[in-house]
Amino acid sequence: MAQDSQRDVFAHSALKTYTATAQRAAREVIRGYSTSFYAATRLLGLRNRGHVRSIYALVRVADELVDGVTSATGLDRGEHLAALDAYESATLAALRTGFSTDLIIHAFAHTARVCGIDGDLVTPFFASMRTDLLSTDGQAQIYDEAAHREYVYGSAEVVGLMCLRVFTRGLELASEERQILEHGARQLGAALQNINFLRDIGDDTRVLGRHYLGTLTGLDEEEKTRWVAVSREQLGAAREAIDLLPKDSARAVLAAHGLFSDLLERIDQTDCAALHLSRVRVPDAVKAKILASSVFKPHSRV
């Protein structure tokens, strides 16, 4: 019995060390791909920081499977799909077992099991990633209204819901309050994705052949105005929910909201021809000001 107890202690210690190592790997993925996002996560309380980085590290790797390193290595579309399918299968298996030999998947699975993230949120994410690989070679991929809505839900809204489960774990929330928070999380995810579509319209259409905003001939001023208005409305709905978040998460979410609100205004002031040629960005000094102001913004929930 004593030997069994010692073995259990050793195994628990080994898992703890492995998980901590996996979380450090996730942190480095985020820091390597987005210094701005990494800086924003530092506004999160310590209980949330590692979990959010683990979510976004998995998202980042999946995105690379679709558009990044797998393309550079010369994999064909079938091999791309096989790699993405294998990554999804490994992720879902880790949700069940709590372990993966892939450090990023392991970090995500630990977060998912601690925070109540299940396959109902993971599967739609991978479905949207898979959509990007299903177009016919050499032909434009056009997303109509229904396809756009489904894609945005899987690629962005579910990620917002994952983060919300991190932020609210252990809290007793009234049904109405939870509905407001979930709606806000989905709306913020959708807004960020639509703003990214506007910012990346040139590369998405010209290089990747993906027309996420539904227009084949290129974005014109009328369509740009419509999508800016849609994104503003989504940001407005998201803002109403931020004050209901715990303080240790509200500051970072408010910072993200502020950064993308500023980016949207810059896109609105840029003509369509320029949008197709280069990506609009928020200057570093403005980013720093937005991040700093979110720290001192008062919040209603402790």
ABEGO torsion letter per residue (X at the ends): XAAAAAAAAAAAAAAAAAAAAAAAAAAAAAAAABAAAAAAAAABBAAAAAAAAAAAAAAAAAAAAAABAAAAAGBBAAAAAAAAAAAAAAAAAAAAAGBBABAAAAAAAAAAAAAGBBAAAAAAAAAAAAAAAABBBGBBBBBBAAAAAAAAAAAAAAAAAAAAAAAABGBBBBAAAAAAAAAAAAAAAAAAAAAAAAAAAAAAAAAAGBBAAGBAAEBBAAAAAAAAAAAAAAAAAAAAAAAABBAAAAAAAAAAAAAAAAAAAAAAABBAAAAAABBBBBBAAAAAAAAAAAAABBBABX
